[in-house]
Amino acid sequence: MEVARIFGVGISSVKRYMKMAQEEGSLDPKKAPGKKRKLDESGMKLLQQDLRARPTATYEQRAEFLDELLGVKVSKSTICRMIKRLGYTRKKDQWARVRETSG
């Protein structure tokens, strides 16, 4: 097939993509598999505000805070991961944003 040669792929790849396009109507990428996050955008904003308001609160206290406000039960590990995802680190009993390094 000429199309395979133009794009530098095998004929079987072209056939597979043609079949996908015919069956599904699109070659758009699918949503990645995996579990949905327990904390959505609003939960992350609440967590960020809580970090500023109560810098000495424990992970358990933050989990209880989110459970009371949002009704979402999260573990200490989840809180830790979310704080890290927000870009915060604990230094000298203060939560601070991690600085971006040039690199």
Secondary structure as the mmCIF struct_conf table of DSSP 4:
data_model
#
loop_
_struct_conf.conf_type_id
_struct_conf.id
_struct_conf.beg_label_comp_id
_struct_conf.beg_label_asym_id
_struct_conf.beg_label_seq_id
_struct_conf.end_label_comp_id
_struct_conf.end_label_asym_id
_struct_conf.end_label_seq_id
HELX_RH_AL_P HELX_RH_AL_P1 GLU A 2 PHE A 7
TURN_TY1_P TURN_TY1_P1 GLY A 8 GLY A 8
HELX_RH_AL_P HELX_RH_AL_P2 ILE A 11 GLU A 24
BEND BEND1 GLY A 25 GLY A 25
HELX_LH_PP_P HELX_LH_PP_P1 ASP A 28 PRO A 33
BEND BEND2 GLY A 34 GLY A 34
HELX_LH_PP_P HELX_LH_PP_P2 LYS A 35 ARG A 37
BEND BEND3 LYS A 38 LEU A 39
HELX_RH_AL_P HELX_RH_AL_P3 GLU A 41 ALA A 53
TURN_TY1_P TURN_TY1_P2 PRO A 55 THR A 56
HELX_RH_AL_P HELX_RH_AL_P4 TYR A 59 LEU A 70
HELX_RH_AL_P HELX_RH_AL_P5 LYS A 76 ARG A 85
TURN_TY1_P TURN_TY1_P3 LEU A 86 GLY A 87
STRN STRN1 TYR A 88 LYS A 91
TURN_TY1_P TURN_TY1_P4 LYS A 92 ASP A 93
STRN STRN2 GLN A 94 ARG A 97
HELX_LH_PP_P HELX_LH_PP_P3 VAL A 98 GLU A 100
#
